[in-house]
């Protein structure tokens, strides 16, 4: 059990994020004071960030452009980079 959790803790965090999002959407905003709402949303942002960093690594478009900078000259990626910076 612990081995599974140690390899999938970010997925558990994503499930907690979904549960908190539903709870805050239906019941949280009207029943909690402002500070608690801020803390819950901050925790949700942390869970979302950890899932993104560990389950979906990479930089999206920026990461692909950095990888393209080392590609041979004249490739489609290099031409796109030159066009984007011109």
VMD Tcl script that builds the backbone (N, CA, C; Angstrom):
set m [mol new atoms 258]
animate dup $m
set s [atomselect $m all]
$s set {name element resname resid chain x y z} {
  {N N UNK 1 A 0.822 -1.199 0.000}
  {CA C UNK 1 A 0.000 0.000 0.000}
  {C C UNK 1 A 0.863 1.260 0.000}
  {N N UNK 2 A 1.880 1.282 0.851}
  {CA C UNK 2 A 2.730 2.468 0.913}
  {C C UNK 2 A 3.520 2.657 -0.379}
  {N N UNK 3 A 3.944 1.555 -0.997}
  {CA C UNK 3 A 4.674 1.658 -2.255}
  {C C UNK 3 A 3.786 2.262 -3.336}
  {N N UNK 4 A 2.531 1.836 -3.383}
  {CA C UNK 4 A 1.606 2.405 -4.363}
  {C C UNK 4 A 1.419 3.895 -4.119}
  {N N UNK 5 A 1.223 4.268 -2.857}
  {CA C UNK 5 A 1.004 5.683 -2.538}
  {C C UNK 5 A 2.244 6.512 -2.850}
  {N N UNK 6 A 3.420 5.981 -2.552}
  {CA C UNK 6 A 4.635 6.755 -2.799}
  {C C UNK 6 A 4.869 6.981 -4.288}
  {N N UNK 7 A 4.304 6.136 -5.128}
  {CA C UNK 7 A 4.425 6.313 -6.578}
  {C C UNK 7 A 3.274 7.093 -7.191}
  {N N UNK 8 A 2.171 7.257 -6.463}
  {CA C UNK 8 A 0.973 7.890 -7.018}
  {C C UNK 8 A 0.415 8.997 -6.134}
  {N N UNK 9 A 1.206 9.591 -5.279}
  {CA C UNK 9 A 0.683 10.585 -4.343}
  {C C UNK 9 A 0.117 11.802 -5.060}
  {N N UNK 10 A 0.678 12.170 -6.200}
  {CA C UNK 10 A 0.176 13.325 -6.941}
  {C C UNK 10 A -1.189 13.029 -7.548}
  {N N UNK 11 A -1.470 11.773 -7.886}
  {CA C UNK 11 A -2.804 11.407 -8.371}
  {C C UNK 11 A -3.829 11.477 -7.241}
  {N N UNK 12 A -3.414 11.082 -6.044}
  {CA C UNK 12 A -4.296 11.207 -4.874}
  {C C UNK 12 A -4.588 12.686 -4.625}
  {N N UNK 13 A -3.573 13.514 -4.769}
  {CA C UNK 13 A -3.767 14.959 -4.617}
  {C C UNK 13 A -4.740 15.520 -5.644}
  {N N UNK 14 A -4.690 15.003 -6.870}
  {CA C UNK 14 A -5.638 15.453 -7.896}
  {C C UNK 14 A -7.059 15.060 -7.532}
  {N N UNK 15 A -7.232 13.865 -6.951}
  {CA C UNK 15 A -8.568 13.437 -6.517}
  {C C UNK 15 A -9.065 14.322 -5.373}
  {N N UNK 16 A -8.171 14.659 -4.454}
  {CA C UNK 16 A -8.546 15.569 -3.362}
  {C C UNK 16 A -8.913 16.931 -3.920}
  {N N UNK 17 A -8.187 17.390 -4.950}
  {CA C UNK 17 A -8.512 18.665 -5.591}
  {C C UNK 17 A -9.927 18.653 -6.158}
  {N N UNK 18 A -10.290 17.577 -6.842}
  {CA C UNK 18 A -11.631 17.481 -7.439}
  {C C UNK 18 A -12.693 17.494 -6.348}
  {N N UNK 19 A -12.465 16.758 -5.276}
  {CA C UNK 19 A -13.427 16.728 -4.168}
  {C C UNK 19 A -13.566 18.106 -3.536}
  {N N UNK 20 A -12.432 18.779 -3.303}
  {CA C UNK 20 A -12.492 20.124 -2.729}
  {C C UNK 20 A -13.173 21.115 -3.675}
  {N N UNK 21 A -12.916 20.977 -4.971}
  {CA C UNK 21 A -13.557 21.879 -5.935}
  {C C UNK 21 A -15.071 21.729 -5.894}
  {N N UNK 22 A -15.538 20.492 -5.829}
  {CA C UNK 22 A -16.980 20.268 -5.746}
  {C C UNK 22 A -17.545 20.810 -4.433}
  {N N UNK 23 A -16.863 20.528 -3.339}
  {CA C UNK 23 A -17.343 21.008 -2.028}
  {C C UNK 23 A -17.366 22.532 -1.968}
  {N N UNK 24 A -16.309 23.167 -2.461}
  {CA C UNK 24 A -16.266 24.628 -2.424}
  {C C UNK 24 A -17.288 25.226 -3.381}
  {N N UNK 25 A -17.505 24.574 -4.507}
  {CA C UNK 25 A -18.467 25.085 -5.471}
  {C C UNK 25 A -19.900 25.014 -4.980}
  {N N UNK 26 A -20.232 23.954 -4.280}
  {CA C UNK 26 A -21.609 23.784 -3.832}
  {C C UNK 26 A -21.868 24.368 -2.447}
  {N N UNK 27 A -20.897 24.232 -1.512}
  {CA C UNK 27 A -21.183 24.606 -0.130}
  {C C UNK 27 A -20.186 25.567 0.503}
  {N N UNK 28 A -18.991 25.674 -0.018}
  {CA C UNK 28 A -17.920 26.340 0.708}
  {C C UNK 28 A -17.985 27.848 0.798}
  {N N UNK 29 A -18.300 28.520 -0.287}
  {CA C UNK 29 A -18.177 29.973 -0.293}
  {C C UNK 29 A -19.133 30.664 0.674}
  {N N UNK 30 A -20.299 30.141 0.853}
  {CA C UNK 30 A -21.255 30.794 1.741}
  {C C UNK 30 A -21.127 30.389 3.195}
  {N N UNK 31 A -20.521 29.258 3.465}
  {CA C UNK 31 A -20.479 28.733 4.822}
  {C C UNK 31 A -19.163 28.957 5.551}
  {N N UNK 32 A -18.133 29.408 4.860}
  {CA C UNK 32 A -16.817 29.576 5.473}
  {C C UNK 32 A -16.440 31.051 5.523}
  {N N UNK 33 A -15.591 31.393 6.492}
  {CA C UNK 33 A -15.135 32.791 6.549}
  {C C UNK 33 A -14.051 33.009 5.479}
  {N N UNK 34 A -13.712 34.271 5.237}
  {CA C UNK 34 A -12.813 34.615 4.133}
  {C C UNK 34 A -11.445 33.959 4.240}
  {N N UNK 35 A -10.874 33.955 5.421}
  {CA C UNK 35 A -9.548 33.391 5.590}
  {C C UNK 35 A -9.541 31.898 5.271}
  {N N UNK 36 A -10.533 31.173 5.710}
  {CA C UNK 36 A -10.614 29.743 5.423}
  {C C UNK 36 A -10.790 29.503 3.929}
  {N N UNK 37 A -11.570 30.315 3.269}
  {CA C UNK 37 A -11.754 30.188 1.821}
  {C C UNK 37 A -10.431 30.408 1.099}
  {N N UNK 38 A -9.690 31.428 1.504}
  {CA C UNK 38 A -8.389 31.695 0.894}
  {C C UNK 38 A -7.438 30.532 1.117}
  {N N UNK 39 A -7.425 29.979 2.320}
  {CA C UNK 39 A -6.540 28.858 2.623}
  {C C UNK 39 A -6.908 27.615 1.818}
  {N N UNK 40 A -8.195 27.352 1.678}
  {CA C UNK 40 A -8.622 26.175 0.910}
  {C C UNK 40 A -8.254 26.340 -0.559}
  {N N UNK 41 A -8.510 27.513 -1.127}
  {CA C UNK 41 A -8.153 27.734 -2.525}
  {C C UNK 41 A -6.641 27.705 -2.730}
  {N N UNK 42 A -5.886 28.169 -1.769}
  {CA C UNK 42 A -4.434 28.093 -1.855}
  {C C UNK 42 A -3.965 26.642 -1.836}
  {N N UNK 43 A -4.551 25.834 -0.978}
  {CA C UNK 43 A -4.218 24.413 -0.930}
  {C C UNK 43 A -4.593 23.718 -2.234}
  {N N UNK 44 A -5.737 24.113 -2.802}
  {CA C UNK 44 A -6.149 23.544 -4.085}
  {C C UNK 44 A -5.151 23.912 -5.185}
  {N N UNK 45 A -4.650 25.140 -5.150}
  {CA C UNK 45 A -3.648 25.552 -6.137}
  {C C UNK 45 A -2.370 24.735 -5.978}
  {N N UNK 46 A -1.979 24.462 -4.738}
  {CA C UNK 46 A -0.809 23.634 -4.490}
  {C C UNK 46 A -1.008 22.221 -5.042}
  {N N UNK 47 A -2.171 21.636 -4.808}
  {CA C UNK 47 A -2.455 20.297 -5.319}
  {C C UNK 47 A -2.421 20.265 -6.845}
  {N N UNK 48 A -2.998 21.280 -7.449}
  {CA C UNK 48 A -3.021 21.363 -8.911}
  {C C UNK 48 A -1.595 21.517 -9.457}
  {N N UNK 49 A -0.798 22.337 -8.807}
  {CA C UNK 49 A 0.577 22.557 -9.244}
  {C C UNK 49 A 1.410 21.284 -9.114}
  {N N UNK 50 A 1.251 20.568 -8.012}
  {CA C UNK 50 A 2.007 19.333 -7.837}
  {C C UNK 50 A 1.616 18.291 -8.880}
  {N N UNK 51 A 0.333 18.190 -9.177}
  {CA C UNK 51 A -0.106 17.254 -10.214}
  {C C UNK 51 A 0.512 17.628 -11.555}
  {N N UNK 52 A 0.504 18.901 -11.866}
  {CA C UNK 52 A 1.047 19.365 -13.141}
  {C C UNK 52 A 2.554 19.110 -13.216}
  {N N UNK 53 A 3.269 19.329 -12.129}
  {CA C UNK 53 A 4.717 19.158 -12.139}
  {C C UNK 53 A 5.132 17.700 -12.206}
  {N N UNK 54 A 4.442 16.811 -11.502}
  {CA C UNK 54 A 4.886 15.429 -11.399}
  {C C UNK 54 A 4.191 14.484 -12.379}
  {N N UNK 55 A 2.954 14.745 -12.721}
  {CA C UNK 55 A 2.223 13.868 -13.642}
  {C C UNK 55 A 2.362 14.336 -15.079}
  {N N UNK 56 A 2.430 15.629 -15.295}
  {CA C UNK 56 A 2.522 16.209 -16.634}
  {C C UNK 56 A 3.786 17.051 -16.748}
  {N N UNK 57 A 4.980 16.454 -16.643}
  {CA C UNK 57 A 6.204 17.252 -16.668}
  {C C UNK 57 A 6.445 17.854 -18.046}
  {N N UNK 58 A 7.205 18.892 -18.065}
  {CA C UNK 58 A 7.515 19.579 -19.308}
  {C C UNK 58 A 7.017 21.003 -19.235}
  {N N UNK 59 A 7.334 21.777 -20.241}
  {CA C UNK 59 A 6.979 23.177 -20.205}
  {C C UNK 59 A 5.928 23.579 -21.201}
  {N N UNK 60 A 5.253 22.622 -21.807}
  {CA C UNK 60 A 4.267 22.984 -22.817}
  {C C UNK 60 A 4.953 23.580 -24.026}
  {N N UNK 61 A 4.415 24.641 -24.551}
  {CA C UNK 61 A 4.976 25.287 -25.736}
  {C C UNK 61 A 6.382 25.810 -25.464}
  {N N UNK 62 A 6.612 26.411 -24.323}
  {CA C UNK 62 A 7.933 26.959 -24.016}
  {C C UNK 62 A 8.982 25.848 -23.969}
  {N N UNK 63 A 8.642 24.703 -23.394}
  {CA C UNK 63 A 9.572 23.583 -23.334}
  {C C UNK 63 A 9.890 23.028 -24.714}
  {N N UNK 64 A 8.895 22.999 -25.589}
  {CA C UNK 64 A 9.130 22.513 -26.944}
  {C C UNK 64 A 10.016 23.475 -27.715}
  {N N UNK 65 A 9.843 24.774 -27.502}
  {CA C UNK 65 A 10.676 25.745 -28.201}
  {C C UNK 65 A 12.118 25.677 -27.725}
  {N N UNK 66 A 12.340 25.438 -26.448}
  {CA C UNK 66 A 13.696 25.300 -25.949}
  {C C UNK 66 A 14.362 24.076 -26.554}
  {N N UNK 67 A 13.626 22.993 -26.680}
  {CA C UNK 67 A 14.175 21.792 -27.296}
  {C C UNK 67 A 14.452 22.006 -28.777}
  {N N UNK 68 A 13.660 22.837 -29.421}
  {CA C UNK 68 A 13.840 23.080 -30.847}
  {C C UNK 68 A 15.083 23.912 -31.123}
  {N N UNK 69 A 15.540 24.683 -30.158}
  {CA C UNK 69 A 16.697 25.543 -30.378}
  {C C UNK 69 A 17.946 24.724 -30.678}
  {N N UNK 70 A 18.006 23.482 -30.195}
  {CA C UNK 70 A 19.156 22.638 -30.455}
  {C C UNK 70 A 19.007 21.775 -31.697}
  {N N UNK 71 A 17.913 21.919 -32.428}
  {CA C UNK 71 A 17.713 21.096 -33.621}
  {C C UNK 71 A 18.536 21.652 -34.783}
  {N N UNK 72 A 18.797 20.827 -35.789}
  {CA C UNK 72 A 19.631 21.272 -36.910}
  {C C UNK 72 A 19.008 22.461 -37.636}
  {N N UNK 73 A 19.841 23.374 -38.158}
  {CA C UNK 73 A 19.308 24.535 -38.887}
  {C C UNK 73 A 18.522 24.091 -40.118}
  {N N UNK 74 A 17.497 24.843 -40.438}
  {CA C UNK 74 A 16.701 24.559 -41.615}
  {C C UNK 74 A 15.519 23.649 -41.369}
  {N N UNK 75 A 15.396 23.089 -40.165}
  {CA C UNK 75 A 14.247 22.239 -39.880}
  {C C UNK 75 A 13.018 23.106 -39.680}
  {N N UNK 76 A 11.886 22.479 -39.711}
  {CA C UNK 76 A 10.626 23.216 -39.562}
  {C C UNK 76 A 10.565 23.934 -38.218}
  {N N UNK 77 A 11.091 23.290 -37.166}
  {CA C UNK 77 A 11.057 23.933 -35.854}
  {C C UNK 77 A 11.929 25.176 -35.827}
  {N N UNK 78 A 13.105 25.110 -36.444}
  {CA C UNK 78 A 13.984 26.275 -36.482}
  {C C UNK 78 A 13.346 27.398 -37.299}
  {N N UNK 79 A 12.724 27.066 -38.421}
  {CA C UNK 79 A 12.072 28.089 -39.232}
  {C C UNK 79 A 10.950 28.753 -38.437}
  {N N UNK 80 A 10.206 27.961 -37.673}
  {CA C UNK 80 A 9.148 28.521 -36.837}
  {C C UNK 80 A 9.707 29.431 -35.770}
  {N N UNK 81 A 10.852 29.071 -35.198}
  {CA C UNK 81 A 11.485 29.912 -34.184}
  {C C UNK 81 A 11.917 31.245 -34.785}
  {N N UNK 82 A 12.534 31.202 -35.956}
  {CA C UNK 82 A 12.986 32.448 -36.576}
  {C C UNK 82 A 11.810 33.338 -36.941}
  {N N UNK 83 A 10.734 32.729 -37.406}
  {CA C UNK 83 A 9.542 33.486 -37.754}
  {C C UNK 83 A 8.924 34.113 -36.507}
  {N N UNK 84 A 8.956 33.381 -35.398}
  {CA C UNK 84 A 8.358 33.887 -34.159}
  {C C UNK 84 A 9.166 35.032 -33.573}
  {N N UNK 85 A 10.486 35.017 -33.768}
  {CA C UNK 85 A 11.339 36.060 -33.185}
  {C C UNK 85 A 11.542 37.244 -34.128}
  {N N UNK 86 A 11.103 37.136 -35.361}
  {CA C UNK 86 A 11.309 38.212 -36.332}
  {C C UNK 86 A 10.331 39.338 -36.141}
}
mol reanalyze $m
mol bondsrecalc $m
mol representation Tube
mol addrep $m
